[in-house]
Amino acid sequence: MSSSARALLLFGLCTALAACGDNTTTSASDSAGTAITTAQPSDPGSGTQLPTTDDTPTGGSGSNSDSAASTSTTAPVDSTTDDGGPKLDLGVPEGMGACGCEFSYVWVANAEESTVSKINMKTLKEEGRYLTRADGMGNPSRTSVALSGDVAVANRHGGLVKFWADPANCKESNGVPGIQTSTGKNDVLAWDMEECRAWFIDFPTSNQRPVAWTQGTITPGTCNTSKEKVWTVMSEKKSLFPGLGAPGGVIVALIDGDTGTIDKQITIPTFSGDQFGAYGGAVNTHGDLFFTSMAFNGGKLARVYIDNFAYKVFVVPPEIGPYGITVDHKGQVWLSSVALGGYGVGRFDPELQKWDLVNGFWGGSGLAEGPDDWMWVSSTNGVNAVHIDTLELGPVFKSKYTIKGVGFDHEGFLWAVNWSDVDDANNPIDPEVVFKVDLDTLTAVGQYDGLNRPYTYSDFTGNALYNVSCLPPQ
């Protein structure tokens, strides 16, 4: 069965294919970086619905609902400062200090059983497993960890859920004295009994993948945060098939991390929500969202500004088949690639609108920035390092298995989530494992193998958000 056919059958569980070369070259494509859509919608915080837009930016008013609003033409704008000047993404925000974050858990989605596993980074023990949707049919994949340590999980079949990392924050809700919460793999509580679930939003969609926390307000030198928000993106139109969208645009929503209520949302009709729709998302230092489509050659990359919900949609070069996405500490957007015969990863400068492409490996899924300015990208080789400035190829963590998720912890260990395909007897072909890897030796120094069809390659450790939010601890 071809990779594209397998992807359609498994709703995004794409398998890695063979490598496509050993030599390393770089190239740049400027034309593919042209912004094709820019709009500034109104703010629904005062009861105004964010409008749908097309290539001609529009604005509108109405109730804060899912229905389309009447439109009127407005001038295209970029994100601006309070004095009306352009706001540029130039790296670490002025005045930001060390956060001092020390994350404790990796959060890995078990897609087909509709759960997420909470795994201790030190002990490699699973300390909790939680249903991500009441009916057990959510099919979760992307997880995002806030600076506070809490996690948000997007269900491919629709719905966003938050869990508290610290049981001390869990709230009484089921009428039974004390806090009832999962203690591990074999202790998944019924939906109405689990009290470490903070909130759940049942979005009216059949396809929802991207999820990414914003920084909120950080107390310098600590990991004390407030006003955290979380982004998610879904297909505007439902498909008959769960995990896919129908022809139409995508809806971008910004959620209050404390209450689980929708602060703002907008429909982007020029970004297709058909089939896989929006595939993954990440934020920059300012909390703006970048998200991409999934394609085997080319596709779309979108940016939504957190200040005013203006957005831009960019064309991805055909040499890149976008899959995974992250943003480095300098504000550059990185896309791993599954383009047939193309490049392994692409780097995009959103201010210059310039692409740089890297080959020498192929078949990437997850990717994450690690120590010393190296970007680590999953591939058919394992996990390949690329320098974020020079684009030179670096060390490789070699694996005979299919690495989907790539993340780091605050100690500099690489975490690699191995996803397994199944054979005809519906048994895993490879072990379903998360590895803890020492970069000095490029060997696994620990692993947890109690997962069930894990498919997580977003910011499942919280380190990607840390990189764009905090200076290194003093």
Salt bridges, closest charged atoms under 4 A:
ASP43 OD2 - LYS264 NZ 3.59
ASP78 OD2 - LYS312 NZ 2.97
GLU112 OE2 - ARG453 NH1 2.97
GLU113 OE2 - ARG129 NH1 2.72
GLU126 OE2 - ARG129 NE 2.70
ASP135 OD1 - ARG133 NE 2.95
ASP150 OD2 - LYS162 NZ 3.88
ASP256 OD2 - LYS229 NZ 3.59
ASP263 OD2 - LYS229 NZ 2.51
ASP288 OD2 - ARG303 NH2 3.11
ASP307 OD2 - LYS87 NZ 2.14
ASP307 OD2 - HIS286 NE2 2.80
GLU351 OE2 - ARG303 NH1 3.25
ASP356 OD2 - ARG347 NH2 2.95
ASP356 OD1 - LYS354 NZ 2.68
GLU369 OE2 - HIS329 ND1 2.65
ASP373 OD1 - HIS329 NE2 3.85
ASP389 OD1 - LYS330 NZ 2.75
GLU411 OE2 - LYS122 NZ 2.76
ASP421 OD2 - ARG6 NH1 2.71
GLU432 OE2 - ARG453 NE 3.80
